[in-house]
Every structure is written in structure tokens, then in C-alpha cells.
């Protein structure tokens, strides 16, 4: 049995500037750490809000530039949504699962099941000709890997990077932080075969490590005007298998809630 106290520290970086397309988030993170007197150490994890990753990657779209299709107009009428927004939702989706007034649940092209294909307008500056919205990164795992590579080049520290967002969940109210992308951190940790306190071997136990770390960081980031889109996590065990957030997406054939009933 472990006798050493377990400790995990989370530190939100303040003073992060308004991110623009093309900004280097590794530099933004390093500068933010410097402002609070921190450097990066091997084994640290940086959790970065999806919103600033999308902004840096130029994933902002002005609704005034979108021409809705007839399908988008039809779904917009069913859901009381802007047809232009619905067109973007469809363009980012592989499948529409459920709709009702005010809600559209889709399978995102990246495999996530979520509302509105993850498209959001909060904390997005309006365009001169109207509202702008933000799409998810094209490949969050690749984004995390690239930020991690640049951090290693700049600091020499091998760290983990998670890109998180707030997602709703089936059967539960409220949103929680979830990992959209990860590098240097396992998505899933398989504990099968490990003994419990009484020596029984775990038979089917997988822990969504990247999601748990993403959710913890979300508590520090906040959801409104807190302005802490980057969180440093220190103290999670440095010895860890590689992985990505793709591990967290349940294959459709194993998803009992989306299988057709016979």
C-alpha cells in the first residue's frame, strides 16, 4: 500500500493575450509561466482550452459568409437555429443523431458526439458585418503534438499537452471538461490485472486519464470571463504510456446506446 501522500497541483496562467490566427501557443504558454515564476519540468502537463487553439489555427468563421443549403434551412426550422450556423454544423458533422427545438446532437467528423458540432460563439469577437463563430481544430491530437514539440524545443522539457473543451454527457446534466486532443499523456489507462486492496485482480477497468485531467483543469479555467485558458498540472506520475484522445472515443459497433434495437 502506498504511504507517500499523493499531491497534484493545478495552476492557471493569467494575462494570456487575446489569441489571433497564427499565434504560437507554445510561446504564449512559456511567457505565461514566466509571469508567475514557473518553468516547465519533465512530466508537467499543460492543458490548453480548445478555444484558443482554434483561434490560433484560424478556425473562426463569419456567419455572414455562409450560404445555407436547403437541408440546413430545414433543420434550422426544426431546432430554432440560425440556418447559417446549421450549415456549419452539417459541414463539421458525419451524422445528425437527435434534434429538438434549441438542440442538435451530432457525430462530429472527428468522432465526438456533441451538441452543435462543438461550434461556439462565446468569447469570440464579432465581425464587422456580424457574428462570428469558432469551429473545433481540424485535428486536435496533431495540434497537441505540435505544441508539445515546440515546448520541448524551447525548454528541453518533455511535457504532456491536452486540448480540452466543455462537453455535455448522455444521462447527466451539466458540462464537464473533456480531452479533444492529447500528446504525451495516455487517453486511456488500462488497469486490467492490477490488484485491489484485498488482492482481487481487476478484470475490466479502464480509466479515461486524459478526460480526468481535462476536467480538473476546467475547474481552474472557468467558463466565462476568467481568462485562464492554459493550466499547468504538476505531480501526475512522469512514467506514462504515450497515447492520444482518440482512445476515448467508443467505436460505434460497441456503443449500445446507438445500436439499432431488434
C-alpha positions in Angstrom: 0.0 0.0 0.0 1.3 3.5 -0.8 2.4 5.5 2.2 3.6 8.6 0.4 1.0 11.4 0.2 -0.4 12.0 -3.3 -0.4 15.5 -4.5 -1.4 17.1 -7.7 -1.1 20.9 -8.3 -3.0 22.9 -10.9 -2.0 26.5 -11.8 -3.9 28.7 -14.1 -1.9 31.1 -16.2 -3.2 34.7 -16.1 -2.6 37.5 -18.5 -2.9 35.3 -21.6 -3.4 37.7 -24.5 -6.3 37.7 -26.9 -5.2 35.0 -29.3 -5.1 35.7 -33.1 -4.7 33.4 -36.1 -1.1 32.4 -36.4 -0.1 32.9 -32.8 2.4 30.4 -31.4 0.7 28.9 -28.3 4.0 27.4 -27.1 5.4 30.9 -26.8 2.2 32.1 -25.2 2.4 29.3 -22.6 6.1 29.9 -21.8 5.6 33.6 -21.4 2.6 33.0 -19.1 4.6 30.6 -17.0 7.4 33.2 -16.7 4.9 35.8 -15.4 4.1 33.6 -12.5 7.7 32.5 -11.9 7.3 29.0 -13.2 9.3 27.0 -15.8 8.5 23.6 -17.3 9.8 20.4 -15.8 9.8 16.9 -17.3 6.5 15.3 -16.6 4.5 18.5 -16.4 1.2 18.7 -18.3 -0.2 21.7 -20.0 -4.0 21.7 -20.6 -5.0 24.3 -23.2 -8.5 25.4 -23.9 -9.8 24.4 -27.4 -11.0 27.9 -28.0 -7.5 29.4 -28.1 -6.2 26.5 -30.2 -9.0 27.1 -32.7 -8.3 30.8 -32.8 -4.6 30.3 -33.3 -5.4 27.9 -36.2 -7.7 30.4 -37.9 -10.9 28.4 -37.3 -13.1 31.5 -36.9 -15.9 31.8 -39.4 -18.1 34.9 -40.0 -21.7 33.8 -40.3 -22.3 36.4 -43.0 -20.0 34.5 -45.3 -22.1 31.2 -45.0 -24.8 30.2 -47.6 -27.2 27.7 -46.0 -28.3 24.7 -48.0 -32.0 23.5 -48.1 -31.1 20.8 -45.6 -29.6 23.4 -43.3 -32.7 25.5 -43.6 -35.0 22.6 -42.8 -33.0 21.6 -39.7 -32.8 25.2 -38.6 -36.6 25.4 -38.7 -36.8 22.2 -36.5 -34.3 23.5 -34.0 -34.9 27.3 -34.0 -31.3 27.9 -35.0 -29.7 30.3 -37.5 -29.6 28.5 -40.9 -26.1 29.7 -41.4 -25.0 28.1 -38.2 -26.8 24.9 -39.1 -24.9 24.8 -42.4 -21.6 24.9 -40.5 -22.8 22.2 -38.1 -23.6 20.0 -41.0 -20.3 20.7 -42.7 -18.5 19.6 -39.5 -20.6 16.5 -38.9 -20.6 12.9 -40.0 -24.1 12.2 -38.7 -27.1 14.0 -37.1 -28.3 11.9 -34.2 -31.0 13.9 -32.4 -32.8 17.2 -32.8 -35.4 19.2 -30.9 -36.0 22.9 -30.5 -32.8 24.5 -29.4 -30.7 21.4 -29.6 -28.9 19.4 -32.3 -26.7 16.4 -31.3 -24.3 15.2 -34.0 -21.4 12.9 -34.5 -18.5 15.2 -35.3 -16.3 14.3 -38.3 -13.6 13.6 -35.6 -15.9 11.1 -33.9 -17.1 13.1 -30.9 -20.8 13.0 -30.1 -21.7 16.5 -29.0 -24.1 19.4 -29.5 -23.7 21.8 -32.4 -20.6 20.1 -33.7 -18.7 21.9 -31.0 -19.3 25.3 -32.7 -19.4 28.2 -30.3 -19.7 31.9 -30.3 -18.8 32.7 -26.6 -15.6 34.8 -26.2 -15.4 35.2 -29.9 -15.0 38.8 -31.2 -17.9 39.8 -33.5 -17.0 40.6 -37.1 -17.6 44.0 -38.7 -20.5 42.5 -40.6 -22.0 40.5 -37.8 -21.5 37.4 -35.6 -18.5 35.1 -35.9 -18.3 31.5 -34.5 -15.4 29.1 -33.8 -15.0 25.6 -35.1 -13.1 22.8 -33.4 -9.4 22.3 -34.5 -9.1 20.2 -37.6 -7.0 17.6 -35.8 -6.7 18.2 -32.0 -4.3 15.3 -31.4 -2.0 16.7 -34.1 -2.3 20.2 -32.6 -1.4 18.9 -29.2 1.6 17.0 -30.6 2.9 20.1 -32.4 2.5 22.4 -29.3 4.3 19.7 -27.3 7.1 19.5 -29.9 7.6 23.3 -29.8 7.6 23.4 -26.0 10.3 20.7 -25.9 12.4 22.6 -28.4 12.1 25.8 -26.4 12.6 24.4 -22.9 14.1 20.9 -23.2 11.4 19.5 -21.0 9.3 16.5 -22.2 5.8 17.5 -21.2 2.3 16.4 -21.9 -0.3 18.5 -23.7 -4.1 18.2 -23.5 -6.6 20.2 -25.5 -9.8 20.4 -23.6 -13.4 21.6 -24.1 -16.6 21.5 -22.1 -18.9 18.8 -23.3 -22.4 17.6 -22.3 -22.9 13.9 -21.4 -25.6 11.4 -22.0 -27.8 10.8 -18.9 -26.2 13.6 -16.9 -26.9 17.4 -16.7 -24.2 19.9 -16.9 -21.0 20.1 -19.0 -17.6 18.8 -17.9 -14.1 19.3 -19.3 -13.1 16.6 -21.8 -10.0 15.9 -23.8 -10.3 16.6 -27.5 -6.6 16.1 -28.2 -3.6 14.7 -26.3 0.1 14.1 -26.7 2.5 12.7 -24.1 -0.5 11.6 -22.0 -2.5 8.4 -22.3 -6.1 8.8 -23.3 -7.0 5.5 -21.6 -5.1 3.7 -18.8 -5.8 0.0 -18.7 -5.7 -1.3 -15.1 -6.8 -4.9 -16.0 -4.8 -7.3 -13.9 -3.9 -4.9 -11.1 -4.8 -5.9 -7.6 -7.2 -4.1 -5.4 -6.8 -3.5 -1.7 -7.8 -7.1 -1.0 -5.7 -8.8 -3.7 -8.5 -9.2 -6.2 -7.4 -8.7 -9.8 -9.3 -6.1 -11.7 -10.9 -7.7 -14.7 -12.3 -4.8 -16.8 -11.0 -1.4 -15.6 -10.0 1.4 -18.0 -9.5 5.0 -16.7 -10.1 7.9 -19.0 -6.9 9.7 -17.8 -6.9 12.5 -20.4 -10.6 13.3 -19.6 -10.0 13.3 -15.9 -7.0 15.7 -16.2 -9.0 17.8 -18.7 -11.9 18.1 -16.2 -9.6 19.0 -13.4 -8.1 21.8 -15.4 -11.6 23.1 -16.4 -12.3 23.9 -12.8 -9.4 26.4 -12.9 -10.1 27.7 -16.4 -13.7 28.6 -15.7 -16.4 29.0 -18.3 -17.0 32.8 -18.6 -14.6 35.8 -18.2 -12.0 34.2 -16.0 -9.3 34.4 -18.7 -7.3 31.4 -17.7 -7.2 29.2 -20.9 -3.9 27.4 -20.0 -3.4 25.3 -16.9 -0.2 23.7 -15.6 -0.7 20.4 -14.0 2.3 19.1 -11.9 2.6 15.9 -9.9 0.9 13.3 -12.2 3.3 10.4 -12.5 6.1 11.1 -15.1 6.3 7.4 -16.2 3.3 7.2 -18.5 2.5 5.5 -21.8 2.0 7.5 -25.0 -1.5 7.9 -26.3 -4.0 10.3 -27.9 -7.5 11.3 -27.2 -8.7 9.0 -30.0 -8.6 6.2 -27.4 -11.5 7.8 -25.6 -14.0 7.6 -28.5 -16.0 4.4 -28.2 -16.4 2.6 -31.6 -19.9 2.8 -32.9 -20.2 -1.0 -33.0 -19.5 -1.1 -29.3 -21.9 1.7 -28.5 -25.0 0.1 -27.1 -26.9 3.4 -27.0 -26.6 4.0 -30.7 -27.1 0.4 -31.9 -30.5 -0.3 -33.5 -32.7 -2.5 -31.4 -34.0 -5.7 -32.9 
